[in-house]
Amino acid sequence: MRHFLLILAVAALVGCGGGKKNLVEK
């Protein structure tokens, strides 16, 4: 379960970072 939670946390961080980058590029 710990690995699953870590993956979700990393995915959330990457998703937020990607969203911010997209907004900045636009």
PDB file of N, CA, C and O in Angstrom, chain B, residues numbered from 101:
ATOM      1  N   MET B 101       0.838  -1.206   0.000  1.00  0.00           N
ATOM      2  CA  MET B 101       0.000   0.000   0.000  1.00  0.00           C
ATOM      3  C   MET B 101       0.874   1.258   0.000  1.00  0.00           C
ATOM      4  O   MET B 101       0.533   2.259  -0.630  1.00  0.00           O
ATOM      5  N   ARG B 102       1.994   1.198   0.706  1.00  0.00           N
ATOM      6  CA  ARG B 102       2.860   2.388   0.760  1.00  0.00           C
ATOM      7  C   ARG B 102       3.319   2.781  -0.638  1.00  0.00           C
ATOM      8  O   ARG B 102       3.317   3.960  -0.994  1.00  0.00           O
ATOM      9  N   HIS B 103       3.712   1.781  -1.427  1.00  0.00           N
ATOM     10  CA  HIS B 103       4.184   2.090  -2.789  1.00  0.00           C
ATOM     11  C   HIS B 103       3.046   2.730  -3.588  1.00  0.00           C
ATOM     12  O   HIS B 103       3.260   3.671  -4.351  1.00  0.00           O
ATOM     13  N   PHE B 104       1.831   2.201  -3.398  1.00  0.00           N
ATOM     14  CA  PHE B 104       0.676   2.732  -4.126  1.00  0.00           C
ATOM     15  C   PHE B 104       0.460   4.199  -3.772  1.00  0.00           C
ATOM     16  O   PHE B 104       0.231   5.030  -4.650  1.00  0.00           O
ATOM     17  N   LEU B 105       0.535   4.514  -2.468  1.00  0.00           N
ATOM     18  CA  LEU B 105       0.340   5.907  -2.025  1.00  0.00           C
ATOM     19  C   LEU B 105       1.450   6.791  -2.576  1.00  0.00           C
ATOM     20  O   LEU B 105       1.201   7.920  -3.000  1.00  0.00           O
ATOM     21  N   LEU B 106       2.674   6.275  -2.568  1.00  0.00           N
ATOM     22  CA  LEU B 106       3.810   7.073  -3.075  1.00  0.00           C
ATOM     23  C   LEU B 106       3.598   7.382  -4.549  1.00  0.00           C
ATOM     24  O   LEU B 106       3.842   8.502  -4.997  1.00  0.00           O
ATOM     25  N   ILE B 107       3.145   6.385  -5.301  1.00  0.00           N
ATOM     26  CA  ILE B 107       2.925   6.587  -6.739  1.00  0.00           C
ATOM     27  C   ILE B 107       1.857   7.665  -6.949  1.00  0.00           C
ATOM     28  O   ILE B 107       2.001   8.535  -7.808  1.00  0.00           O
ATOM     29  N   LEU B 108       0.787   7.595  -6.153  1.00  0.00           N
ATOM     30  CA  LEU B 108      -0.282   8.593  -6.286  1.00  0.00           C
ATOM     31  C   LEU B 108       0.262   9.981  -5.974  1.00  0.00           C
ATOM     32  O   LEU B 108      -0.042  10.947  -6.673  1.00  0.00           O
ATOM     33  N   ALA B 109       1.069  10.076  -4.921  1.00  0.00           N
ATOM     34  CA  ALA B 109       1.634  11.377  -4.529  1.00  0.00           C
ATOM     35  C   ALA B 109       2.515  11.924  -5.649  1.00  0.00           C
ATOM     36  O   ALA B 109       2.414  13.097  -6.011  1.00  0.00           O
ATOM     37  N   VAL B 110       3.373  11.075  -6.192  1.00  0.00           N
ATOM     38  CA  VAL B 110       4.274  11.514  -7.272  1.00  0.00           C
ATOM     39  C   VAL B 110       3.458  11.910  -8.503  1.00  0.00           C
ATOM     40  O   VAL B 110       3.735  12.928  -9.138  1.00  0.00           O
ATOM     41  N   ALA B 111       2.460  11.106  -8.828  1.00  0.00           N
ATOM     42  CA  ALA B 111       1.625  11.405  -9.996  1.00  0.00           C
ATOM     43  C   ALA B 111       0.925  12.750  -9.812  1.00  0.00           C
ATOM     44  O   ALA B 111       0.815  13.532 -10.756  1.00  0.00           O
ATOM     45  N   ALA B 112       0.452  13.015  -8.594  1.00  0.00           N
ATOM     46  CA  ALA B 112      -0.235  14.288  -8.318  1.00  0.00           C
ATOM     47  C   ALA B 112       0.740  15.451  -8.493  1.00  0.00           C
ATOM     48  O   ALA B 112       0.404  16.466  -9.103  1.00  0.00           O
ATOM     49  N   LEU B 113       1.949  15.295  -7.952  1.00  0.00           N
ATOM     50  CA  LEU B 113       2.950  16.369  -8.068  1.00  0.00           C
ATOM     51  C   LEU B 113       3.295  16.603  -9.530  1.00  0.00           C
ATOM     52  O   LEU B 113       3.371  17.748  -9.977  1.00  0.00           O
ATOM     53  N   VAL B 114       3.505  15.525 -10.277  1.00  0.00           N
ATOM     54  CA  VAL B 114       3.866  15.658 -11.696  1.00  0.00           C
ATOM     55  C   VAL B 114       2.713  16.301 -12.465  1.00  0.00           C
ATOM     56  O   VAL B 114       2.930  17.153 -13.327  1.00  0.00           O
ATOM     57  N   GLY B 115       1.486  15.885 -12.145  1.00  0.00           N
ATOM     58  CA  GLY B 115       0.316  16.441 -12.828  1.00  0.00           C
ATOM     59  C   GLY B 115       0.207  17.938 -12.576  1.00  0.00           C
ATOM     60  O   GLY B 115      -0.025  18.712 -13.504  1.00  0.00           O
ATOM     61  N   CYS B 116       0.374  18.347 -11.322  1.00  0.00           N
ATOM     62  CA  CYS B 116       0.300  19.776 -10.973  1.00  0.00           C
ATOM     63  C   CYS B 116       1.418  20.529 -11.687  1.00  0.00           C
ATOM     64  O   CYS B 116       1.179  21.595 -12.254  1.00  0.00           O
ATOM     65  N   GLY B 117       2.629  19.989 -11.665  1.00  0.00           N
ATOM     66  CA  GLY B 117       3.769  20.645 -12.313  1.00  0.00           C
ATOM     67  C   GLY B 117       3.514  20.778 -13.805  1.00  0.00           C
ATOM     68  O   GLY B 117       3.771  21.832 -14.388  1.00  0.00           O
ATOM     69  N   GLY B 118       3.011  19.719 -14.429  1.00  0.00           N
ATOM     70  CA  GLY B 118       2.747  19.763 -15.863  1.00  0.00           C
ATOM     71  C   GLY B 118       1.678  20.802 -16.181  1.00  0.00           C
ATOM     72  O   GLY B 118       1.788  21.533 -17.165  1.00  0.00           O
ATOM     73  N   GLY B 119       0.639  20.865 -15.340  1.00  0.00           N
ATOM     74  CA  GLY B 119      -0.435  21.840 -15.562  1.00  0.00           C
ATOM     75  C   GLY B 119       0.109  23.258 -15.500  1.00  0.00           C
ATOM     76  O   GLY B 119      -0.225  24.092 -16.342  1.00  0.00           O
ATOM     77  N   LYS B 120       0.944  23.533 -14.506  1.00  0.00           N
ATOM     78  CA  LYS B 120       1.527  24.872 -14.360  1.00  0.00           C
ATOM     79  C   LYS B 120       2.395  25.198 -15.572  1.00  0.00           C
ATOM     80  O   LYS B 120       2.351  26.317 -16.083  1.00  0.00           O
ATOM     81  N   LYS B 121       3.175  24.236 -16.030  1.00  0.00           N
ATOM     82  CA  LYS B 121       4.054  24.471 -17.190  1.00  0.00           C
ATOM     83  C   LYS B 121       3.204  24.793 -18.418  1.00  0.00           C
ATOM     84  O   LYS B 121       3.539  25.688 -19.194  1.00  0.00           O
ATOM     85  N   ASN B 122       2.100  24.056 -18.590  1.00  0.00           N
ATOM     86  CA  ASN B 122       1.242  24.301 -19.749  1.00  0.00           C
ATOM     87  C   ASN B 122       0.679  25.717 -19.701  1.00  0.00           C
ATOM     88  O   ASN B 122       0.632  26.407 -20.719  1.00  0.00           O
ATOM     89  N   LEU B 123       0.249  26.150 -18.508  1.00  0.00           N
ATOM     90  CA  LEU B 123      -0.316  27.501 -18.375  1.00  0.00           C
ATOM     91  C   LEU B 123       0.748  28.540 -18.695  1.00  0.00           C
ATOM     92  O   LEU B 123       0.475  29.538 -19.361  1.00  0.00           O
ATOM     93  N   VAL B 124       1.961  28.297 -18.215  1.00  0.00           N
ATOM     94  CA  VAL B 124       3.053  29.255 -18.444  1.00  0.00           C
ATOM     95  C   VAL B 124       3.381  29.323 -19.938  1.00  0.00           C
ATOM     96  O   VAL B 124       3.600  30.405 -20.483  1.00  0.00           O
ATOM     97  N   GLU B 125       3.412  28.161 -20.595  1.00  0.00           N
ATOM     98  CA  GLU B 125       3.747  28.139 -22.027  1.00  0.00           C
ATOM     99  C   GLU B 125       2.693  28.901 -22.822  1.00  0.00           C
ATOM    100  O   GLU B 125       3.026  29.637 -23.750  1.00  0.00           O
ATOM    101  N   LYS B 126       1.435  28.730 -22.466  1.00  0.00           N
ATOM    102  CA  LYS B 126       0.359  29.414 -23.185  1.00  0.00           C
ATOM    103  C   LYS B 126       0.430  30.910 -22.893  1.00  0.00           C
ATOM    104  O   LYS B 126      -0.388  31.678 -23.400  1.00  0.00           O
TER     105      LYS B 126
END
